[in-house]
Every structure is written in C-alpha cells, then in structure tokens.
Amino acid sequence: MELISTPCQNCGLASSVHLTRIIEGEKKHFHFCLQCVEKQNLVNNQVLQVGHVLQAIMGPTPLAILKCPACKIQFMEFRSNGRLGCPHDYESMKSGLAPIIKRVQMKMVHLGKKPIRMIVENDWVKEIIGLRVQLEAAVKTEDYSLAVSLRDAIKQMESAK
C-alpha cells in the first residue's frame, strides 16, 4: 500500500505539518512542508509554534486565545472581571489591550495628572525654595538687610499656609 502525501500549499513539496480549522461549520485543511514552516519562522528550536502557524493562516491572533505566559490569565478572563494578572499582561495581550487603553485614555502613553491642590502646593513650595536660595546667597554676600526681608517673607508665607 502506497501513502500519498498532500503537497505543501506554498511550494508543492510533500507536507509534514497538517492543520484543520472549522470555519462557519466547514472544515478547512492546511498543509505545509517543514521548509515553508521554517521560512515563515513558525518553528523555533524544532518545536512547532501553533500560535505562529495560526497567525500565518488566519492573520492577527484572535483575542480569545491571548494568554499571559507568566500569570496564565487569558484575555477573555480579563474582559469578564476587568483585572489583569501581572505587569507582563500588557505586552502579551497588547493587541487586545491597546484599543481599550486608547479608548479610555485617548492616548497610548499615560502621562499622569496632578490634582489642582497639588499644583498649587508645588508652586508654593517652589517659591519658598527660591526665597531660601536667595536668603542663603544674601547671607554669603553679607547683604543682611536683604537677608532679613527674605527671612520675613518666608516666615509670612509659612504662617499663611
């Protein structure tokens, strides 16, 4: 009995990698030779990377199969409970998280924001620091009248706070 090998879909050589996918209830078969699989970087250290094969066939990775290699949380689990498992999730689930982050934050980079109270406090602190630097310089140059007025200004600002 002679076995008939299915040809590779890319080059026509005998295939050694066979995949079956069900699309809208219909089975679709995909066949690749090892050389085409290696050319498309689907094999890493002689271990077949199924995710790469699926991505080559289907295009971008479907969100349902995204999974963090560190904490093992799946993207759909994140979608249902709204919590990520670890910092590695941002990279491993980037294709699913990027649109959500962009929609929520309007940007992909979080720049942070400060409460108005903190901005006012920072301005006050900066002014006090500036006056203290001037006071120190006035003392070094022995301009004591300026030093006294700066000292009084600092005390007045601190008591007003």
Secondary structure as GFF3:
##gff-version 3
##sequence-region A 1 161
A	DSSP	beta_strand	17	23	.	.	.	ID=ss1
A	DSSP	beta_strand	26	32	.	.	.	ID=ss2
A	DSSP	alpha_helix	34	39	.	.	.	ID=ss3
A	DSSP	beta_strand	43	44	.	.	.	ID=ss4
A	DSSP	beta_strand	47	48	.	.	.	ID=ss5
A	DSSP	alpha_helix	50	58	.	.	.	ID=ss6
A	DSSP	three_ten_helix	63	65	.	.	.	ID=ss7
A	DSSP	alpha_helix	75	81	.	.	.	ID=ss8
A	DSSP	alpha_helix	89	92	.	.	.	ID=ss9
A	DSSP	alpha_helix	94	105	.	.	.	ID=ss10
A	DSSP	alpha_helix	116	140	.	.	.	ID=ss11
A	DSSP	alpha_helix	144	160	.	.	.	ID=ss12
###
